[in-house]
Every structure is written in C-alpha cells, then in structure tokens.
Amino acid sequence: MAPPRLAQVDALRGFALFGILVVNIGVFASPFYANGIVDPAFSGPWDVAVRWLVAWLFETKFYLLFSFLFGYSFTLQMSAAERSGAAFGPRFLRRLTGLALLGLAHAVLFYVGDILLAYALLGLALMACRRMRPGRALRCALWLVGLASLAWALLASLSLLDPAGTVALNRAASVVSAADSQAAVEAYRGTIGSTIARHWYELTTSVWGVILLVQGPFAFAMFLAGYALGRRQALADPWRQPRVLWLLCALGALPGLAGSAVYATTALPSMSPLWEAPGLAMGMFTAPLLSMSYAAALLLAMRTRPGAWLVRALAPAGRMALSNYLMQSAVCAFLFTGWGLRLTGSVSPGAALVIAVAIFLAQLPLSAWWLRGRAYGPVEWLLRAFTIGAWPAWRRPLAEQAG
C-alpha cells in the first residue's frame, strides 16, 4: 500500500513555486533585468529598491529549494517503483525524457529561462548516484557547493587584479547588453513568431551557459542533499527533533541574509562594476544557507495554527507544481510577449511583483479545486502516463475525495 502524501513536502514545493515566480516575472517584464542591467525606463529609487529586495530575498534561493525537493522526490519515486515491482531505471529515464521534452517546448514557446530541461540532464547524474550512501551524498553536496563557490571567488579575485581593465570591460559589456535588451523588447512586442525566434536565439547563444555553469553545480548539490535526506525520510516527520530545525534556521539565516545583502547591493547601479563578481560569489556561496533556513522556518511555522492554514493553502499548489510552473509562464507570456498583451518593458518592478503575487494567489484556490476530484494536475497526469507507459486513473477514489 502506498504511504500517504506528505503535505509538508507539497507545501514546501508550493512555497518554492512562489519564489520562482517572483524572479521569473522580472525576466518577462524586462529583458534588461534578464541581462543584469538597469532598465532605463525604470531607474528611479522605488524601482531600484524593489529590485534590491527581490535580489536579497528571492534571487538564487528558491530554485535551490525546488532542486532539493526534486532530489527528495527522487527517493519517493524509487520507493514507488519498488512497491509496484517496476524497474526503476527505465521508468525514471522515461520521466526524464518527458521532462526534457516539456522543458524544451516551454523554453522555445514561453520562457527561455526554463529549468526543466536542465533538471532532466542533471537527473541523469542523480540516477547514477542512486546507490550512494546518504552520508556520502551529503558530503558530496557540501564539497560541490564549496568548490563551485571557490571557483567563483577565484574568478572574482582575478577581476580585482586589474581594476581599470575590469571596469572598462564591464562597461563595454553593459553597452552590448543594453542593445541586446532593446532588441529583445522589440521582438517580444512583435508577433508570436518573433517571440519564439528570440527565445531560440537566446537558447542557442547565452542562456544555457548561465543555467549549466552558474545554476547547474548548485542545483545538483541540492539534488544530492535532497536525496540524502529522502533516504533517511527526514521530512516524513521533521518535527521529531525541533532543535535541528531551529539550529538550521540559526545557522542559515544570518549568514544567508548577510551574503545575499552583499550580492544585492553590489548589483546596484550606484556600485562600481568592480564589485559585481565578488558580490555574485558571495551570493552563490550563501544562497544554500538561506534556502535551508527558509525551509526550516516554514516547517516550524507549520506547527502553529496560522502555519497549519498555510500548509492547507500551499500544499495543493505544490502537489501540481509542474502544471502551475508552466501555467505561470503561459500567463506571463500572454501578459508580456507577442502571445498576448506585449507589455514587456512597460511594467515597473513594483507592478511586476504585485502581478506575481496576484497570479500565485489565484493558483492556490484553483489548485485546491482541481485536486478535489482529481488525482493529479493535468501536466503531472501526462508525465506520469509517459513515465509508467499506461494511462493512470484520472479521478480520485470517492473515499479519498470524501476525506
């Protein structure tokens, strides 16, 4: 008999989904933001403050939490295959193939910063680690974070060896990025065809380098951390040792918030470009700590009465996270690109943040309504059918619906 779903895991996934949307909508709203430079149309103090807040609390944190949960869910899928008597390897390979196809379509049609295709590729490496002992997997995750952060720190130190050259190079790159951003604005304000062509151009020139070289090592480290804790069933009852959760909050929050503040501050337009690389190195190193503290704090909050309500609100959205992730991109593509209203470059960072909150708040009751009588989200159902090679049950059992 299959164990019951872990509402706390679904709630964490729903929480991560919100943070990802807050960052992603900035990319939709302004190609200048996507290129890491200030949009000249929105460079006032309020706009800068909102961008700093998003960089401080959201950027580089929530995809790590989502990656951790991917690794944790990997162990749940291993157990499910064992219970059903199915060979896990072929089943998971089909799942990764389905993810890759969805990710490629998502990147070309709607959002060039798609993470699903990268997850599918990194999932192959995770599959190769499926017999690794949990302790070793956790140590490998820590080493990977440390080595990747060290590489960025060394790169940052090299930029400080020639300050004048670094500043001149960054300024020249900013000019090129500004021209590229303006070209993206014109493409997204055009037709569906020009939007797709722009996505393909970015996919084949710059995006994959950022995803695999910047995000990839840290995402895979979180895969391994999630796998290690999943093997130990750490989230089945994470409140058995509340001191551990409090310790994770204490160890992660202060250095995580401080490092993220450095990262956000060094990206301000008033700062010298010389400090951008050191700030990025600091931000990448401390982001896993802040992600860890976010997860621990939410788990602790779940034991309170408001927190229990939060779990009930977030869990359905997290249960169909794949459908909601793609839905977010479809809605944003309609708002900002040639798929619909073509608002890219004309919405302030503050307004984009409000829109993100509104989209997510709409997804919460929609997800609860959908799952009231159905076993899966629509995209989850298709992916599961592709994975197991059969049509899974669409409706939930009546007894489960009543419960």
KOLVEX-140231 format. One record per residue (C-alpha): residue in three letters; x, y, z. Coordinates in steps of 0.001 Angstrom, whole numbers, plus 500000, padded with zeros to 6 digits. Layout:
BEGIN
ALAXYZ/...
! end
This chain:
BEGIN
MET500000500000500000/ALA501324503417499059/PRO502088505730502006/PRO500064508947502253/ARG501416512056500573/LEU503467514338502753/ALA501552517615502923/GLN504611519374504324/VAL506659518443501252/ASP503905519680498943/ALA503672522910500963/LEU507430523464500685/ARG507168522904496943/GLY504314525407496709/PHE506377527934498657/ALA509306527428496269/LEU506934527864493347/PHE506003531339494587/GLY509629532427494952/ILE510466531188491469/LEU507562533174490027/VAL508734536391491732/VAL512108536081489999/ASN510835534790486654/ILE508266537545486193/GLY511082540089486336/VAL512640538391483304/PHE509321538522481461/ALA508710542150482383/SER512128543451481359/PRO514866541920479185/PHE517170544465480848/TYR516619542649484154/ALA517311539338482420/ASN520665540735481241/GLY521549542033484695/ILE521440545750483888/VAL519145548602484855/ASP516156549264482631/PRO516458552978481717/ALA512666553273481780/PHE512573552203485446/SER515646553524487217/GLY514034555585489982/PRO514641554999493709/TRP511480552911494172/ASP512322550705491185/VAL515869550184492435/ALA514570549392495938/VAL512170546727494644/ARG514890545131492524/TRP517210545103495547/LEU514513543457497685/VAL513885540750495093/ALA517627540118494727/TRP518074539989498505/LEU515235537637499413/PHE514396535729496229/GLU517094535503493567/THR519186532281493605/LYS517304530910496640/PHE514091529301495500/TYR515383527250492588/LEU517727525703495167/LEU514790524785497403/PHE512981523378494378/SER516117521400493477/PHE516333519997496991/LEU512733518804496732/PHE513478517259493325/GLY516184515160494977/TYR513891514258497870/SER511095513239495494/PHE513608511098493604/THR513764508794496627/LEU509963508670496826/GLN509849507604493174/MET512426504909493903/SER510189503573496677/ALA507095503734494473/ALA508817501722491737/GLU509917499142494306/ARG506375498787495688/SER504931498294492209/GLY507627495821491207/ALA508686498007488261/ALA512294498504487196/PHE513232501969488418/GLY515904502764485830/PRO513771502599482656/ARG510866504275484431/PHE512955507221485615/LEU514642507577482229/ARG511199507907480641/ARG510326510539483241/LEU513472512495482465/THR512739512266478745/GLY509259513635479360/LEU510704516463481463/ALA513224517278478753/LEU510518517468476078/LEU508341519664478276/GLY511310521868479128/LEU512357522334475527/ALA508814523244474461/HIS508496525574477464/ALA511787527331476676/VAL511059527813472991/LEU507427528837473327/PHE507089530714476602/TYR510113531160478890/VAL513713530941477820/GLY514927530550481407/ASP513257527151481748/ILE514779524839484364/LEU513061521564483401/LEU515484520669480621/ALA518438521286482945/TYR516754519123485600/ALA516338516348483044/LEU520056516431482194/LEU521175516705485814/GLY518721513938486665/LEU520874511535484666/ALA523758512245487036/LEU521441511858490036/MET520317508495488705/ALA523947507393488612/CYS524152508233492335/ARG521054506294493375/ARG523063503669495289/MET525197506224497102/ARG525001506169500895/PRO523142509181502353/GLY526144510409504345/ARG528396510324501340/ALA525784512084499197/LEU525525514870501763/ARG529296515259501895/CYS529450515379498095/ALA526783518105498114/LEU528795520185500581/TRP532005519721498592/LEU530246520675495368/VAL528868523881496892/GLY532270524700498345/LEU534222524041495148/ALA531744525895492932/SER531784528852495308/LEU535585528761495396/ALA535685528858491603/TRP533514531976491610/ALA535646533523494353/LEU538804532920492322/LEU537152534463489275/ALA536178537448491389/SER539719537822492724/LEU541074537835489178/SER538771540736488354/LEU540316542706491221/LEU543854542280489901/ASP543193544740487092/PRO540555547172488390/ALA540712549596485464/GLY540520546812482897/THR537631545126484729/VAL535631548355484902/ALA536247549111481223/LEU535292545564480224/ASN532100545658482285/ARG531087548998480833/ALA531629547722477304/ALA529627544604478131/SER526820546784479520/VAL526597548675476247/VAL526293545411474346/SER523753544074476878/ALA521661547247476609/ALA521500546915472823/ASP520630543225473142/SER517924544013475706/GLN516350546589473424/ALA516346544053470593/ALA514570541606472923/VAL511948544230473807/GLU511200544773470121/ALA510980541021469497/TYR508610540414472427/ARG506444543348471381/GLY506135541810467930/THR504415538595466973/ILE504338535056468289/GLY506875534214465608/SER509307536950466677/THR508887535866470319/ILE509742532250469528/ALA512651533333467305/ARG514041535432470152/HIS513741532517472570/TRP515604530256470163/TYR518320532867469689/GLU518854533209473440/LEU518778529447473969/THR521490528884471401/THR523745531783472412/SER523751532615476125/VAL521092531062478332/TRP522476527555478578/GLY525844528797479720/VAL524195530597482635/ILE521922527691483557/LEU524552524967483460/LEU527638526869484663/VAL526026529148487245/GLN522946527265488435/GLY523894523706487467/PRO526515522844490144/PHE524403524292492954/ALA521205522649491683/PHE522910519261491556/ALA524335519775495043/MET520796520333496274/PHE519680517227494351/LEU522200515254496392/ALA521162516911499668/GLY517511516113498950/TYR518426512550498028/ALA520387512112501275/LEU517537513388503440/GLY514999511450501391/ARG516860508209502005/ARG516624509000505712/GLN512947510020505392/ALA513818513257507149/LEU510657515068506011/ALA508249512270506934/ASP508175513719510444/PRO510595516663510550/TRP509256517784513942/ARG510670514813515828/GLN513739516951516505/PRO512624520584516568/ARG516043521646517832/VAL517511520589514494/LEU515089522870512657/TRP515895525756514993/LEU519602525091514501/LEU519189525144510722/CYS517406528479510994/ALA520114529910513225/LEU522986528664511093/GLY521433529684507800/ALA519505532902508351/LEU522172535371509477/PRO524999534436507084/GLY522453533786504327/LEU520768537160504680/ALA524112538953505043/GLY525647537280501983/SER522518537888499965/ALA522544541555501007/VAL526104541835499683/TYR525005540179496449/ALA522030542525496045/THR523995545645496987/THR526923545044494636/ALA524435544803491756/LEU523056548312492410/PRO523636550831489591/SER525409553135492023/MET528066550496492788/SER531292550120490844/PRO531209547224488363/LEU534414546079490041/TRP532408544558492910/GLU529833542708490827/ALA531805539442490551/PRO532778539325494271/GLY529155540028495179/LEU527951537217492948/ALA530481534835494506/MET529299535754497992/GLY525657535399496981/MET526124531982495394/PHE528026530687498427/THR525430531806500990/ALA522263531157498959/PRO522037527477500042/LEU522212528600503671/LEU519308530990503216/SER517295528392501293/MET517883525936504141/SER516715528469506722/TYR513605529275504666/ALA512635525586504590/ALA513325525070508298/ALA511394528205509259/LEU508383527145507191/LEU508438523669508735/LEU508500525200512211/ALA505667527550511299/MET503570524581510174/ARG503166523539513818/THR501300526754514639/ARG497648527418513890/PRO498374530011511151/GLY501039527684509801/ALA498580524808509550/TRP496322527039507482/LEU499331527928505317/VAL500018524237504686/ARG496430523686503553/ALA496741526658501197/LEU500161525813499741/ALA500016522017499535/PRO497599521730496558/ALA499706524195494537/GLY502831522208495369/ARG501142518915494574/MET500638520084490994/ALA503768522244490878/LEU504683521292487319/SER501286522370485978/ASN501442525583487994/TYR505004526354486897/LEU504032526044483242/MET500787527937483850/GLN502732530823485365/SER504870531051482249/ALA501849530847479949/VAL500126533687481823/CYS503287535804481873/ALA503897535120478184/PHE500360536333477449/LEU500906539485479517/PHE504385540422478350/THR505149538932474924/GLY503770538531471427/TRP501466535803472709/GLY499145538497474048/LEU499389541993475506/ARG503097542675474725/LEU503711544596477964/THR507419543811478220/GLY509479546891479004/SER506437548860480151/VAL505744547409483620/SER507702548622486655/PRO509431546179489032/GLY506886547005491731/ALA503934546342489445/ALA505534543093488251/LEU505875541980491883/VAL502184542735492519/ILE501221540769489398/ALA503301537800490596/VAL501521537806493952/ALA498138538017492211/ILE498932535103489885/PHE500060532908492754/LEU497092533789494942/ALA494823532803492059/GLN496642529488491679/LEU496060528476495298/PRO492259528050495151/LEU492438526870491546/SER494815524062492555/ALA492624523082495506/TRP489549522985493262/TRP491304520906490597/LEU492606518323493064/ARG489304517995494886/GLY488215515291492477/ARG491372514517490518/ALA494473512561491415/TYR496977514711489514/GLY497477518074487926/PRO496964517948484141/VAL500657518041483219/GLU501549515676486072/TRP498985513224484704/LEU500529513347481230/LEU504053512991482602/ARG503026510037484764/ALA501382508360481770/PHE504610508829479804/THR506636507521482755/ILE504701504326483501/GLY503611503639479913/ALA499916503471480832/TRP497011505815481461/PRO496814506465485220/ALA493479506950486940/TRP492205510468486334/ARG489711510737489172/ARG490483510293492841/PRO488681507463494689/LEU485395508566496240/ALA486581507649499731/GLU489659509836499286/GLN487539512695497938/ALA485327512492500984/GLY488380512604503242/
! end
